[in-house]
Amino acid sequence: MSTNIAVKTFITLFAKKGVSPKVLAEITGKTVKVIVKHYYGIDKELIKEQMIKAFRVSRLNAI
């Protein structure tokens, strides 16, 4: 396992818990741009969770 995989996993897991890219940048010593471009793992489940949270709906069928 490489350090890159460990950093990507860390950033992805914490992003799913709602930690902002700015905070992750401070923790990891990387820039927000690098985090978003290279490490920030976005999957359909995260998109669904964020849409539900943003619009306060009980479920989202479109995703």
Biopython code that builds the backbone (N, CA, C, O; Angstrom):
import numpy as np
from Bio.PDB.StructureBuilder import StructureBuilder

atoms = [
    (1, "MET", "N", (0.853, -1.177, 0.000)),
    (1, "MET", "CA", (0.000, 0.000, 0.000)),
    (1, "MET", "C", (0.894, 1.235, 0.000)),
    (1, "MET", "O", (1.864, 1.332, 0.753)),
    (2, "SER", "N", (0.543, 2.148, -0.849)),
    (2, "SER", "CA", (1.350, 3.361, -0.932)),
    (2, "SER", "C", (0.786, 4.448, -0.028)),
    (2, "SER", "O", (-0.363, 4.390, 0.409)),
    (3, "THR", "N", (1.628, 5.438, 0.237)),
    (3, "THR", "CA", (1.205, 6.592, 1.022)),
    (3, "THR", "C", (0.079, 7.323, 0.315)),
    (3, "THR", "O", (-0.833, 7.837, 0.962)),
    (4, "ASN", "N", (0.136, 7.373, -1.015)),
    (4, "ASN", "CA", (-0.896, 8.047, -1.794)),
    (4, "ASN", "C", (-2.266, 7.411, -1.555)),
    (4, "ASN", "O", (-3.262, 8.121, -1.412)),
    (5, "ILE", "N", (-2.319, 6.095, -1.511)),
    (5, "ILE", "CA", (-3.584, 5.396, -1.265)),
    (5, "ILE", "C", (-4.083, 5.707, 0.145)),
    (5, "ILE", "O", (-5.279, 5.912, 0.350)),
    (6, "ALA", "N", (-3.180, 5.741, 1.102)),
    (6, "ALA", "CA", (-3.559, 6.043, 2.487)),
    (6, "ALA", "C", (-4.124, 7.462, 2.597)),
    (6, "ALA", "O", (-5.129, 7.676, 3.275)),
    (7, "VAL", "N", (-3.490, 8.419, 1.942)),
    (7, "VAL", "CA", (-3.957, 9.814, 1.972)),
    (7, "VAL", "C", (-5.319, 9.923, 1.289)),
    (7, "VAL", "O", (-6.215, 10.593, 1.802)),
    (8, "LYS", "N", (-5.482, 9.271, 0.133)),
    (8, "LYS", "CA", (-6.759, 9.307, -0.580)),
    (8, "LYS", "C", (-7.864, 8.703, 0.286)),
    (8, "LYS", "O", (-8.964, 9.252, 0.359)),
    (9, "THR", "N", (-7.581, 7.591, 0.932)),
    (9, "THR", "CA", (-8.567, 6.950, 1.806)),
    (9, "THR", "C", (-8.927, 7.865, 2.966)),
    (9, "THR", "O", (-10.105, 8.034, 3.279)),
    (10, "PHE", "N", (-7.932, 8.453, 3.602)),
    (10, "PHE", "CA", (-8.157, 9.370, 4.726)),
    (10, "PHE", "C", (-9.046, 10.528, 4.297)),
    (10, "PHE", "O", (-10.038, 10.835, 4.958)),
    (11, "ILE", "N", (-8.690, 11.169, 3.190)),
    (11, "ILE", "CA", (-9.442, 12.333, 2.713)),
    (11, "ILE", "C", (-10.863, 11.932, 2.339)),
    (11, "ILE", "O", (-11.810, 12.639, 2.683)),
    (12, "THR", "N", (-11.026, 10.818, 1.647)),
    (12, "THR", "CA", (-12.354, 10.373, 1.237)),
    (12, "THR", "C", (-13.238, 10.064, 2.441)),
    (12, "THR", "O", (-14.398, 10.473, 2.477)),
    (13, "LEU", "N", (-12.703, 9.349, 3.424)),
    (13, "LEU", "CA", (-13.493, 8.990, 4.608)),
    (13, "LEU", "C", (-13.894, 10.222, 5.414)),
    (13, "LEU", "O", (-15.033, 10.329, 5.869)),
    (14, "PHE", "N", (-12.966, 11.139, 5.585)),
    (14, "PHE", "CA", (-13.289, 12.340, 6.354)),
    (14, "PHE", "C", (-14.230, 13.266, 5.579)),
    (14, "PHE", "O", (-15.070, 13.939, 6.176)),
    (15, "ALA", "N", (-14.092, 13.300, 4.262)),
    (15, "ALA", "CA", (-15.016, 14.096, 3.442)),
    (15, "ALA", "C", (-16.434, 13.556, 3.582)),
    (15, "ALA", "O", (-17.389, 14.330, 3.652)),
    (16, "LYS", "N", (-16.577, 12.237, 3.622)),
    (16, "LYS", "CA", (-17.896, 11.623, 3.798)),
    (16, "LYS", "C", (-18.498, 11.957, 5.153)),
    (16, "LYS", "O", (-19.717, 11.933, 5.317)),
    (17, "LYS", "N", (-17.652, 12.266, 6.118)),
    (17, "LYS", "CA", (-18.138, 12.650, 7.446)),
    (17, "LYS", "C", (-18.426, 14.154, 7.527)),
    (17, "LYS", "O", (-18.820, 14.665, 8.576)),
    (18, "GLY", "N", (-18.227, 14.847, 6.415)),
    (18, "GLY", "CA", (-18.573, 16.260, 6.364)),
    (18, "GLY", "C", (-17.430, 17.223, 6.627)),
    (18, "GLY", "O", (-17.664, 18.424, 6.765)),
    (19, "VAL", "N", (-16.211, 16.736, 6.701)),
    (19, "VAL", "CA", (-15.060, 17.611, 6.910)),
    (19, "VAL", "C", (-14.779, 18.354, 5.600)),
    (19, "VAL", "O", (-14.697, 17.736, 4.539)),
    (20, "SER", "N", (-14.636, 19.655, 5.678)),
    (20, "SER", "CA", (-14.459, 20.470, 4.472)),
    (20, "SER", "C", (-13.064, 20.290, 3.872)),
    (20, "SER", "O", (-12.121, 19.925, 4.574)),
    (21, "PRO", "N", (-12.943, 20.551, 2.563)),
    (21, "PRO", "CA", (-11.628, 20.483, 1.920)),
    (21, "PRO", "C", (-10.600, 21.412, 2.562)),
    (21, "PRO", "O", (-9.414, 21.084, 2.595)),
    (22, "LYS", "N", (-11.037, 22.573, 3.074)),
    (22, "LYS", "CA", (-10.101, 23.503, 3.723)),
    (22, "LYS", "C", (-9.496, 22.880, 4.973)),
    (22, "LYS", "O", (-8.297, 23.006, 5.219)),
    (23, "VAL", "N", (-10.320, 22.213, 5.753)),
    (23, "VAL", "CA", (-9.820, 21.560, 6.967)),
    (23, "VAL", "C", (-8.900, 20.402, 6.592)),
    (23, "VAL", "O", (-7.845, 20.222, 7.201)),
    (24, "LEU", "N", (-9.295, 19.623, 5.596)),
    (24, "LEU", "CA", (-8.449, 18.517, 5.151)),
    (24, "LEU", "C", (-7.103, 19.021, 4.624)),
    (24, "LEU", "O", (-6.074, 18.370, 4.807)),
    (25, "ALA", "N", (-7.121, 20.186, 3.967)),
    (25, "ALA", "CA", (-5.873, 20.779, 3.486)),
    (25, "ALA", "C", (-4.952, 21.112, 4.649)),
    (25, "ALA", "O", (-3.746, 20.875, 4.575)),
    (26, "GLU", "N", (-5.508, 21.659, 5.717)),
    (26, "GLU", "CA", (-4.700, 21.980, 6.904)),
    (26, "GLU", "C", (-4.114, 20.720, 7.539)),
    (26, "GLU", "O", (-2.948, 20.695, 7.933)),
    (27, "ILE", "N", (-4.935, 19.680, 7.631)),
    (27, "ILE", "CA", (-4.493, 18.429, 8.264)),
    (27, "ILE", "C", (-3.398, 17.755, 7.444)),
    (27, "ILE", "O", (-2.403, 17.288, 7.998)),
    (28, "THR", "N", (-3.582, 17.704, 6.125)),
    (28, "THR", "CA", (-2.665, 16.945, 5.269)),
    (28, "THR", "C", (-1.491, 17.757, 4.722)),
    (28, "THR", "O", (-0.515, 17.190, 4.232)),
    (29, "GLY", "N", (-1.589, 19.097, 4.808)),
    (29, "GLY", "CA", (-0.507, 19.920, 4.268)),
    (29, "GLY", "C", (-0.564, 20.065, 2.756)),
    (29, "GLY", "O", (0.406, 20.493, 2.131)),
    (30, "LYS", "N", (-1.689, 19.714, 2.174)),
    (30, "LYS", "CA", (-1.871, 19.864, 0.735)),
    (30, "LYS", "C", (-2.784, 21.056, 0.480)),
    (30, "LYS", "O", (-3.447, 21.541, 1.397)),
    (31, "THR", "N", (-2.819, 21.527, -0.758)),
    (31, "THR", "CA", (-3.701, 22.643, -1.078)),
    (31, "THR", "C", (-5.113, 22.111, -1.332)),
    (31, "THR", "O", (-5.300, 20.934, -1.640)),
    (32, "VAL", "N", (-6.091, 22.989, -1.201)),
    (32, "VAL", "CA", (-7.477, 22.612, -1.468)),
    (32, "VAL", "C", (-7.606, 22.142, -2.917)),
    (32, "VAL", "O", (-8.301, 21.166, -3.199)),
    (33, "LYS", "N", (-6.939, 22.835, -3.824)),
    (33, "LYS", "CA", (-6.993, 22.474, -5.241)),
    (33, "LYS", "C", (-6.491, 21.048, -5.464)),
    (33, "LYS", "O", (-7.114, 20.282, -6.199)),
    (34, "VAL", "N", (-5.393, 20.694, -4.849)),
    (34, "VAL", "CA", (-4.834, 19.344, -4.990)),
    (34, "VAL", "C", (-5.775, 18.315, -4.374)),
    (34, "VAL", "O", (-5.991, 17.246, -4.946)),
    (35, "ILE", "N", (-6.329, 18.634, -3.220)),
    (35, "ILE", "CA", (-7.244, 17.700, -2.564)),
    (35, "ILE", "C", (-8.456, 17.429, -3.445)),
    (35, "ILE", "O", (-8.822, 16.273, -3.656)),
    (36, "VAL", "N", (-9.072, 18.471, -3.955)),
    (36, "VAL", "CA", (-10.276, 18.306, -4.769)),
    (36, "VAL", "C", (-9.954, 17.586, -6.074)),
    (36, "VAL", "O", (-10.712, 16.720, -6.509)),
    (37, "LYS", "N", (-8.841, 17.938, -6.693)),
    (37, "LYS", "CA", (-8.502, 17.366, -7.994)),
    (37, "LYS", "C", (-8.013, 15.917, -7.902)),
    (37, "LYS", "O", (-8.381, 15.088, -8.735)),
    (38, "HIS", "N", (-7.192, 15.609, -6.904)),
    (38, "HIS", "CA", (-6.529, 14.305, -6.883)),
    (38, "HIS", "C", (-7.018, 13.329, -5.825)),
    (38, "HIS", "O", (-6.890, 12.118, -6.004)),
    (39, "TYR", "N", (-7.563, 13.815, -4.754)),
    (39, "TYR", "CA", (-7.841, 12.923, -3.635)),
    (39, "TYR", "C", (-9.301, 12.804, -3.241)),
    (39, "TYR", "O", (-9.713, 11.773, -2.709)),
    (40, "TYR", "N", (-10.070, 13.812, -3.485)),
    (40, "TYR", "CA", (-11.443, 13.869, -3.001)),
    (40, "TYR", "C", (-12.298, 12.874, -3.768)),
    (40, "TYR", "O", (-12.701, 13.141, -4.900)),
    (41, "GLY", "N", (-12.575, 11.742, -3.163)),
    (41, "GLY", "CA", (-13.368, 10.703, -3.814)),
    (41, "GLY", "C", (-14.851, 11.009, -3.690)),
    (41, "GLY", "O", (-15.390, 11.079, -2.585)),
    (42, "ILE", "N", (-15.497, 11.188, -4.807)),
    (42, "ILE", "CA", (-16.928, 11.456, -4.816)),
    (42, "ILE", "C", (-17.604, 10.252, -5.463)),
    (42, "ILE", "O", (-17.283, 9.878, -6.591)),
    (43, "ASP", "N", (-18.538, 9.654, -4.742)),
    (43, "ASP", "CA", (-19.288, 8.549, -5.313)),
    (43, "ASP", "C", (-20.774, 8.869, -5.286)),
    (43, "ASP", "O", (-21.190, 9.869, -4.701)),
    (44, "LYS", "N", (-21.566, 8.023, -5.915)),
    (44, "LYS", "CA", (-23.005, 8.288, -6.007)),
    (44, "LYS", "C", (-23.661, 8.345, -4.632)),
    (44, "LYS", "O", (-24.590, 9.125, -4.427)),
    (45, "GLU", "N", (-23.199, 7.541, -3.701)),
    (45, "GLU", "CA", (-23.778, 7.542, -2.358)),
    (45, "GLU", "C", (-23.544, 8.886, -1.660)),
    (45, "GLU", "O", (-24.442, 9.409, -1.001)),
    (46, "LEU", "N", (-22.352, 9.436, -1.805)),
    (46, "LEU", "CA", (-22.053, 10.740, -1.201)),
    (46, "LEU", "C", (-22.911, 11.837, -1.839)),
    (46, "LEU", "O", (-23.426, 12.710, -1.140)),
    (47, "ILE", "N", (-23.060, 11.792, -3.147)),
    (47, "ILE", "CA", (-23.900, 12.773, -3.837)),
    (47, "ILE", "C", (-25.331, 12.670, -3.322)),
    (47, "ILE", "O", (-25.963, 13.685, -3.032)),
    (48, "LYS", "N", (-25.833, 11.464, -3.209)),
    (48, "LYS", "CA", (-27.191, 11.239, -2.721)),
    (48, "LYS", "C", (-27.364, 11.787, -1.308)),
    (48, "LYS", "O", (-28.340, 12.481, -1.024)),
    (49, "GLU", "N", (-26.417, 11.476, -0.424)),
    (49, "GLU", "CA", (-26.485, 11.957, 0.961)),
    (49, "GLU", "C", (-26.493, 13.479, 1.019)),
    (49, "GLU", "O", (-27.259, 14.066, 1.783)),
    (50, "GLN", "N", (-25.650, 14.120, 0.220)),
    (50, "GLN", "CA", (-25.558, 15.574, 0.226)),
    (50, "GLN", "C", (-26.834, 16.213, -0.334)),
    (50, "GLN", "O", (-27.278, 17.246, 0.169)),
    (51, "MET", "N", (-27.424, 15.610, -1.364)),
    (51, "MET", "CA", (-28.664, 16.135, -1.929)),
    (51, "MET", "C", (-29.795, 16.021, -0.909)),
    (51, "MET", "O", (-30.580, 16.955, -0.748)),
    (52, "ILE", "N", (-29.880, 14.898, -0.230)),
    (52, "ILE", "CA", (-30.912, 14.715, 0.797)),
    (52, "ILE", "C", (-30.720, 15.742, 1.907)),
    (52, "ILE", "O", (-31.683, 16.357, 2.366)),
    (53, "LYS", "N", (-29.482, 15.922, 2.331)),
    (53, "LYS", "CA", (-29.179, 16.889, 3.386)),
    (53, "LYS", "C", (-29.530, 18.317, 2.943)),
    (53, "LYS", "O", (-30.119, 19.083, 3.705)),
    (54, "ALA", "N", (-29.168, 18.658, 1.727)),
    (54, "ALA", "CA", (-29.385, 20.015, 1.230)),
    (54, "ALA", "C", (-30.859, 20.339, 1.060)),
    (54, "ALA", "O", (-31.296, 21.452, 1.356)),
    (55, "PHE", "N", (-31.613, 19.380, 0.590)),
    (55, "PHE", "CA", (-33.024, 19.644, 0.304)),
    (55, "PHE", "C", (-33.963, 19.053, 1.339)),
    (55, "PHE", "O", (-35.182, 19.168, 1.216)),
    (56, "ARG", "N", (-33.400, 18.423, 2.353)),
    (56, "ARG", "CA", (-34.180, 17.851, 3.454)),
    (56, "ARG", "C", (-35.336, 16.980, 2.967)),
    (56, "ARG", "O", (-36.478, 17.127, 3.404)),
    (57, "VAL", "N", (-35.012, 16.083, 2.063)),
    (57, "VAL", "CA", (-36.014, 15.127, 1.590)),
    (57, "VAL", "C", (-35.703, 13.764, 2.181)),
    (57, "VAL", "O", (-34.554, 13.478, 2.519)),
    (58, "SER", "N", (-36.709, 12.931, 2.307)),
    (58, "SER", "CA", (-36.493, 11.633, 2.934)),
    (58, "SER", "C", (-35.809, 10.644, 2.008)),
    (58, "SER", "O", (-35.103, 9.748, 2.472)),
    (59, "ARG", "N", (-36.008, 10.794, 0.706)),
    (59, "ARG", "CA", (-35.303, 9.931, -0.238)),
    (59, "ARG", "C", (-35.182, 10.626, -1.575)),
    (59, "ARG", "O", (-35.899, 11.579, -1.878)),
    (60, "LEU", "N", (-34.250, 10.119, -2.365)),
    (60, "LEU", "CA", (-33.978, 10.724, -3.658)),
    (60, "LEU", "C", (-33.919, 9.608, -4.691)),
    (60, "LEU", "O", (-32.997, 8.793, -4.656)),
    (61, "ASN", "N", (-34.863, 9.551, -5.593)),
    (61, "ASN", "CA", (-34.949, 8.462, -6.556)),
    (61, "ASN", "C", (-34.133, 8.713, -7.829)),
    (61, "ASN", "O", (-33.819, 7.771, -8.556)),
    (62, "ALA", "N", (-33.798, 9.942, -8.094)),
    (62, "ALA", "CA", (-33.119, 10.278, -9.350)),
    (62, "ALA", "C", (-31.701, 9.741, -9.400)),
    (62, "ALA", "O", (-31.151, 9.555, -10.485)),
    (63, "ILE", "N", (-31.098, 9.489, -8.247)),
    (63, "ILE", "CA", (-29.698, 9.049, -8.241)),
    (63, "ILE", "C", (-29.624, 7.595, -7.910)),
    (63, "ILE", "O", (-28.532, 7.029, -7.854)),
]
sb = StructureBuilder()
sb.init_structure("model")
sb.init_model(0)
sb.init_chain("A")
sb.init_seg("    ")
for serial, (resi, resn, name, xyz) in enumerate(atoms, 1):
    if name == "N":
        sb.init_residue(resn, " ", resi, " ")
    sb.init_atom(name, np.array(xyz, "f"), 0.0, 1.0, " ", f" {name:<3s}", serial, name[0])
structure = sb.get_structure()
